[in-house]
Amino acid sequence: MSQIQIQRLSQLETLMVGGPLPLAAQVAVGFAVVVTKWSRTYRTRKQLAHLSSHMLNDVGLSEQDAAREATLPFWRS
């Protein structure tokens, strides 16, 4: 486990021990989770658009499937 993963785990444990979060904190955490997912989706789709036919075949996608997925907005799953 990397140092960053250990630090994140420690931060999560600290949050969980303190009991339920105040409403504003819950909203902030929820917002952060959504933005993180959107960011990951954006990066993944951008990378997907640059994969070769051979790599796409390895993951079971056609070039058409990859092109269609790569053009979706980041907020769509």
Phi, psi and omega in degrees: 000133182285164180299321180295317179297320179295318180296318179296318179299318179298318179295319178295318179299320179298318178296318185288327182290329185287358182089189183295144180280151173298158184305315181299321179292321178298318178296316180297317179295317178300317178297316179298321179296315180297314180297321178296316178297316179299318180297316179296318179297316179301311181296318181296316180293324178296318178292322179301322181295341184255005180284146178284166178302320180298315180293320178298319178298322179298328180262005174081028179241144172274166178298324179294317178299315181295318180296318180295315180295321183293336181270353179291147175294152185297337183276353177267133180277000000 
